[in-house]
Structure formats: C-alpha cells, structure tokens
Amino acid sequence: MTLWSTYLNSHLRFIDAAGIRTRVVTTPGPTDRRPVLLLHGRGGHLESFHRNVAALSTHSEVVAFDLLGHGLTAHAGTTYDIGEITRHANHVIDLLDDGRGFDVVAQSLGAWTAMLSSLERPGRFGRMVLIEPAGLQRQSERLDDPRVRQASSAGGQAFDNPTAENVRLRFAQLLHDPGSCDDEMVELRCRLYRLPGAGAVHKAVRTADNDTDVITSHALRDIAAPVLFVRGEHAHLPTDLLRDAADHISGAELFTVEAAKQWPHYEQPDQVNARVIHHFER
C-alpha cells in the first residue's frame, strides 16, 4: 500500500494551535468509539504510521498530526524540548477533541509526549499504546549503548545533509531488516528534511535538555489509562526497563514484536495492528 492510497479518503487540513500552523489528517472510520490518535517519533511525521492507518480505521476514526517543528507543522518552537512539544500537542488535542476523547498510539518521542500529557491531564486518553517509548531514560544512559550512539550519528547526517543515501541510512537504523526500507518513505523524508529550517529544528530536538522530564517509576503509577507497551525484539531500549515500566502501571502489558527493531509498527504491521485493536476493544 502506497502513501497515496493510504490517505486517499482522508481529510488533510492545517489548523491554528495557539498560533502554530499544524498539519492534521483524519481518516474516517466507525464513530461509535473513541478516535485513535497517532503521535510519531523524533524526526518523524504523521506518515510514519501509514502501514497502520487502514487497519486502525476499521476500528474507529484515526487522527494524526505533525508534532511541533516536524513534518509540515510550523518551525515555531524555541527550545524544542519535550515540555514545549507537549504543550503544543495539548493545544492540538484540545482543538481536535469532539467530546469523545481519544485512544492513542504513540511511538518514541510521541510516546513520551503522550505520557506527559496523560500525567498532566488525567483522563486525557481512554487507552494507550506506547511503542518503543522515549522518556524512561536520561540521555546519558541511552548513549551508554554503542548502538544508540551509532544510530544517533547516522541520524545527524540525515538532518545535516539530507541526501537520499543519508536519509536511507538513518531509516535503516530503525529497522531489523534494512532492506525493507520503503523508497517512497525515503523520498518523502528527503523532501521534509530539505525544507528551510528543518535541519536546525531536528538538531534542536536531538540536543534539547530533557532530563528533568524523564518519567520516573513513581510518576508511572499515576497513569490511569490501560497501557500496552510495544517493543521490537531487536530494539535498543532495554527489555527490563519496559518490564519495570509496565509493572508500575496498573494492568499494563508488554508485547514483544519478533523480527522488528525501533519501528515494529512499520516492520510487522499485521502483528502490531491486530494487537493494538485487541487492546482497544477490550
């Protein structure tokens, strides 16, 4: 399924979220349930979930937007730390909520944003799916892993010099099977990373001081929504860290996706889509 066919019946629009021009896409689906909100990761954009939208829209409406400074949302931040990104996301969610609320599927930086939003506003989300969530470790702890340092270096090249080769290399770092890179996604990312100011934004996001907003085990206990953690079998985030996080949230579960790395929702969409829908329909 191509990006074009995925969003053929979707509604693309730009909204003003506290003065920030924000790209939003809504895909129709059953309206008797909470819509599913998709929040992408660092350096990403709403198309990051293009292999999940069709399946999720059989369950309910699906809503996605580009985080602050990402995709086609305005480069209107200052520090681009997680606090600023979450404040923007909260404005967007307030505008998009029609009274039904949302379930959420969020990956990496998006998952960190979702957790902070949930803690700031209890009841914000009905159910949550957190895929390879950021925000559970300090940056120095992450970079202790040489695999993370290597991936971070490759990511920097994609933003500083967004050639097809560099963007593909960064994309491949997210996948267990680098050969599964989608040419259409690589081309889209090249175009987005080449937009004026995009490189500076992504550098700011990567270097922002977020350690004060790391989510502790104590804070996790205050997340009231049922949570499904999703990890790739070959991903960098320590399994024990995610198990501990799940243990601190009442009723939370951890689902490991075989033959996947940082983007299990992309590499193994059938597995992930089925498990997410099961979580939402319980």
PAGU-92060 format. One record per residue: x, y, z of N, C-alpha, C, CB in turn. Coordinates in steps of 0.2 Angstrom, whole numbers, plus 2048, in hexadecimal, padded with zeros to 3 digits. Glycine has a CB too. Layout:
# residues N
XYZXYZXYZXYZ...
//
This chain:
# residues 282
8047FA8008008008008048068007FB80080680380B7FB8078117FB8048168008078137F480981B80180682180580082480280C8268068008257FB7FA8287F87F48247F97FC8287F07F481D7F87EE8197F97EC8198007EF8127F67F18198057EF81980C7EB81F80E7F68198107EC82580B7E982B80D7E482E8087EE83080F7E28298037DE82B7FE7D782E8017DC8257FA7D482B8067CE82D8087CE83280E7C982780A7D48348107D58378167D483F8157DD8368197D384281A7D284A81A7D984D81D7CC84C81E7DC8508187E285481A7E185B81B7E88538157E385E8217E28658227E78688277DB8668257E886F8277EC87282B7E88768307F18778287EA8758377E687983C7EB87E8407E38748417E88838437EC8878477EB88584E7E988F8467F18838517F18808587F588585C7F48798587F288A85F7F588F8637FA89385F7F988C8697F88948597FD89885480189485080089D85880188D85180688984D80288584780A88485280488684180188383C80387B83C8038868357FE87783D7FF87083E7FB86C8397FC86F8457FF8678367FC8628317F885D83580186082C7F285B8337EE8568367EB8528307E885983A7EA84C8317E784782C7E28438307EC8438287DC84382E7D783E8317D483982C7D18438337D483382E7D282D8297CC82B82C7D88288297C782A8287C082882B7C082182D7BB8298257BB8208327BA8198347B48198397C08178387B281483C7AC8148407AD8198457AC80D8447A781C8477A782284B7A48208527A38288487A381A8537A081885A7A581785F79B8128597AB81885D7B18178627B581D8627B58118607B981D8677BE8238677C38238617C382386E7C482885E7C98288597D082685B7CA82F8557D48248577DB8228587DF8288567DD81B8557E382A85B7E882F8597EF82C8597E883585F7F382E8537F982C8527FE8318537FA82984A80383085780983585881083285680983786081383585281983284F81F83385381A83484882583185182B83285582F83785382F82B85583583885683A83D85483C83C84D84083C85983C84284A83E84284383984083E84483F84283383E84182E83B83D82984083A82B83584182383D83981D84183581883C83581F84382E81283E83480C83A83580C83483080583E83480F83482A80F82F82681382982981283181F81682A82E81A82483281681E83381D82783880F81F83480A81A83580681882F80581D83B80981982980581882380381082280881A81D80780C82580580582580080282A80C8018267FE80782E7F98068347F38098337FC80883A7F280E82F7EC81282F7E680E82C7ED81882A7E780A8277E28078247DF8028297E480381D7E37FE82C7E07F98317DD7FC8377E67F58337E08028397DD80583F7D680883D7E280A8427D680B8377D080E8357CA8098357D181282F7CB8038357C57FE8357C27FE83C7C87F78337C68008417C48008487C180784A7CA7FF84D7C480C8477C18138497C48188447C28158517C281E8457C68248427CD8248447C282B8437D18268407D88278417DA82E8407DD82283D7DE8318457E08388447E78388467DC83D84A7EB83C8417F283D8427F48448417F683883E7F98468447FC84D84380484D8447F985284780785284080E85384181085684781185683B81485484B81685785181A85E85081B85385581B86285581E86885482486885081F86C85B82586C84A82B86C84682C86684283086D84B82886184282985B83E82485B83882785584382685783382185682D82085D82A81B85382F81A85F82A81886582781586A82C81386482181586883381386D83881987283881286983F81787883A81B87E83A82187D83F81888483C82788083C82D88084182C88684583388183C82888584A82688B84E82888A85581F88C84E82D88585782F88485E83588985F83187D85F83788886583D88C86884288786A83B89186D84188386F84687E87284587786E84587D87983E87586C83D86F86A83E86986F84086D86383E86B87583E86687A83786287B84086888183785D87F83185987F82B85D88283285388382D86188782886688A82486A88582A86A88F82886D88082587187B82186D87682B87587782486787482086386F81A86187282585D86D81A85F87981485D87C80F86287D81585A88381186887E80C86E87E80886F87881087488180C86F87280986F86C80486A86B80F86F86680686386C80285E86B7FC85E86F80685786D7FC8618757F68628797F18678767F88648807F486C8737F08718707EC86E86A7F487786D7F086A8667ED8668607E78618627F286385C7E985D8677E485886A7DE85C86C7E785486F7DE8618707D88658727D486786C7DB86B8767D786A8677D486C8617D086685D7D887085C7D386085D7D185B8597CC85685D7D68568577CB8578647C78538687C08558677C985386F7BB8518647B48528637B08508697B284F85D7B384E86F7B084C8757B08458767A884E8747B28418717B383A8727BA8388757B383686B7BF83D8757C583B8777C98378727C583787E7CF8348747D383086F7D682A8737D883586C7D782586F7DC8208707E282286D7D981986E7E882086F7EE82286B7F381D86A7F18288707F681D8647FB81986280181E8617FA81585C80781D86580C82286581381E86580B82786A81782186181E81E86082482386281F81B85982882086682F82486882D82B86B83382586182F83086882D83786A82683886B83083C86682283586781B83686781883286D81783386181B82D86F81982987581B82D87B81C82287582183087B82283488181D83A88282A83788081C83D87C81784287C81084087F81684587580E83A87D80883787F80883688780683187B80D83388980E83289080D83889481482E89281183E89281184489680A84789581684989380784789080084988F7FB8468937FE8498887FC83F8947F783B8987F883D89F7F98348977FF83E8A18008408A87FE8478AA80883F8AA7FE84B8A57FC8528A77F48538A77FF8578A17F184F8A37EA84F8A27E78488A37E885289B7E68468A97E383F8AA7DD83E8A67E283D8B17DC8388A37D683789F7D683A8987D083B8A27DC83D8967DD83F88F7DC83A88A7E484288F7DF83488B7DE82E8877DA82888A7E582C8857D68258867D381F8887D88198897CD81D8837DB8178837E08128847E68148807DD80B8807EC8118827F281487F7F680E87C7F68188847FA80F8767FE80A87480580E8737FC80786D80A80C87681181087681680B87381381287E81880D86D81D80986982480C86A81B80A86282880886D82F80A86E83081187183380986782C81287782C81987983281C87B82781987F83382287983982687C83682988383B82C87883B82C88783982F88D83A82B89383283188D83C82589383D82089984482089B83A81989784982389785082389885382A89785481E89485882C89B85B83289A85F8318938608348A086183789086583688A86B83388B86583D88786F83589087583289187582A89287983589787082889586F82089686D81D88F86981F89A86982188A86881E88486F81D88086382388087382388087982387C87E81E87F87B82A87C87D81B88588281688788281088388081488E87C80F87F87C80987A87F80B87487480787988480887288880A86B88380A86588E80586A87E80586587980586087580C85F8757FF86187480E86587081586587481A86386D81686C87B81A86587F82086288081F85B88681F86688181985888281885187B81B84D88381184F87581985086F81B84D86E82384D86981885087082685387082D85387483084E87282F85B87A82E84D87F83184887C83084188682D84987982B84087682A83987082F83887482383886C83083E86783483D86983B83C86383484486F83D83F87184483E87384583787784584387684183487884182D87284382887C83B82A86C83F82A86684082686384782686183B82886484A82C86185182D86685682A86085283586D85582B87185A82987285A82287885882C87285481F87385381786E84E81587A85181686885081486284B81286284980B85C84F81486884580986884280386483B80486F8408018628387FE85E8327FF86282D80285C8307F786982D80186D82880586D82980C87482880286E82F80E86E83081686782F81987083781786283181685B83081885982881985683381485B82581385A81D81385E81A81985C81A80D86481C81A86881A81F86581B82686F81D81F86382182785F82282E85981E82E85D82982E85581D82984F81982985181282B84B81982285680F82785880882885A80782F85E80782485D80C83385F80B83A85980983E86281183D85380B83C84D80A84084A80383F84780F83E84D7FF83A84A7F983884E7F38398487F983084B7ED83A84F7E783B8517E583484B7E183F84D7E582F84F7E48288507EA8248497DF8258567ED8248577F38208547F381985E7F58208547ED8168517EC80F84A7EE80F8537E580D8467EE81483F7F081483E7F781383C7ED81A8437FB81384280281283D80480C84880681183880880D83380A80883681080482C80C80C83780F7FE83A8147FA83681A7FA83A8127F382F81A7FA82B81F7FB82B82380182381D7FA82C82080782D82380D83482780D82D81E81383982380A84082780A83F82D80684582280683C82D80083B8337FC8378388008388317F683283680382E83B80783283E80D82883880B83683A81083B83D81584084281383E83781984384080D84784580A84484B80984A84280383E84C80683B85280583985680B83585180183785281083685681783C85881A83285181B84185481A84885681D84B85C81984C85081E84985D81384C86280F84986981084D86080884386981383F86F81484487481783986E81784387B81684788081984688082184588781684B87F82484B87F82C84A87882F84588382E84887382B84786C82E84D86983184486882885386A82E85986783185A86A83885F86882D85987183985A87483F85587284485A87C83E84F87184284A86F84784C86884A84386E84484D86384584F85C84785585C84C85085884185A86084A86086084E85E86385586586584B85986885685786A85C85386586085387085B84F86185D84B85C86085085786384685885B85585585F85A85086185E85286785E84E85B86085886786485B86C86185E87286986086985A85F87285786287885885E87E84F86287685886288485A86088A85385D88D85D86588F85185788D84B85488F84B85089684885088A85185089985284C89E84E84D8A485984C8A184C8538A58478558AA8408528A984785C8AB83F8508A383884D8A28388468A183585189C83D8438A283D83B8A28388398A78458388A48348348A582F8318A883182C8AD82982E8A483082D8B48338288B982E8238BA83482C8BF83081E8BD82B8188BF82681B8C482F8138C38278208C88228228CC81C8268C88258278D181F82A8C381A82D8BE8168288BA81E8328BA8198238B881581E8B480F81B8B881A8188B280F81B8BF80A8188C280481D8C280C8188CA8058238C07FF8288BF7FC8278B880182F8C07FE8238B47FB8228AD7F581E8AE8008208A87EF8208AD7E981D8AF7E68198A97E38218B17E881B8A37E681789D7E981089C7E781B8967E580B89A7E88058987EE8068937E38008967F38038947F980488F7FC7FD88D7FF8088937FD7FD8868007F88838077FB8807FC7F587D80D7F88838137FA8818157F587B8197F98868187F887681A7F48708217F586F8167F586A8257EF86E82C7F086D82E7EB8678307EE8738337ED8638367E985E83B7E48618397ED85983B7DE85F83F7D98628477DB86283E7D285E8497DF85D8507E185C8517E885D8527DF85584C7EB86184D7F28628527F48678467F58648547FA8688597FD86D8567FD87485C80386A8507FF87584E80087B84E7FA88084680387B8517FA8858527F488984B7F188B8567F689084B7EA88A8447E788C8427E88938457DF88A8477E78978467E889F8437EF8A084C7E78A38457F489D8427FB89E83B7FB89C84680089A8397F88978327F889582E7F38998317F688E8317EE89B82D7E98A082C7ED8A78317E38A18317F18A98307F48AF82B7FA8AE8377F88B182B7FD8A98268028A781F7FF8A88278068A181E7FA8A48187F68A48157F48AB8187F08A081A7F28AF8197F08B68167F68BA81F7ED8B98187FC8B98168028BD80F8058BB81B8078BC80C8028B58068058B38017FF8B48068078AC7FC8008B77F77FB8B97F47F88B27F17FE8BD7F47F28B27F27EE8AC7F57EF8A57EB7F18AB7FB7F28A57FF7F389F8027EC89D8057F88A08037EC8968057E689380B7E888F8007E288F8107E388D8157E48898157DF88381C7E388D8157E187D8157DD87781B7DE87380E7DF87381E7D88728257D886E8237D686782A7D38718257DA8628247D885B82B7D58588227DE85782A7CF8568307CB8538327CE84C82E7C48528387CE84B83B7D084483A7D78438387CC83F83B7DB8498397E384883E7E684D8327E484A8407ED84B8447F184F8407F785284A7F384B8437FD85084080385383980485184480985283780284B83080384782D7FD84683180784182B7F984C8277F384B8207F48478267F085281D7FA8488177FB8458187FC83D81480284781E7FD83B81F7FE8348227F78318248038338267F48358297EE8328247E883282F7EC8368207E783881B7E28398147E583A81E7DD83E8127E883580B7EC8368057E78388097F08308057E18358007DD8367FF7DA83D8007D68318057D98408067D78478037DC84C80D7D58498067E284A8057E884F7FE7EA84E80A7EE84D7FB7EB8487F57ED8477F07E984B7F37EE8407F07E284A7EC7DE84D7EC7DF8557ED7D784B7F27DF8587F37E085F7F07E68617FA7DF8617F17EC85E7EF7F28607E77F28607F17F885B7E47F085A7DD7F085A7DA7EB8607DA7ED8537DD7E68617DB7E28677DB7E586D7DF7DB8677E07E986E7E17ED8747DC7F38757E87F18757DA7F686F7D57FB86F7CE7F88707D57FF8697CD7F286E7C67EF86E7C57EB8757C57EB8687C97EB8797C87E787F7C37EB8847CF7E6883
//
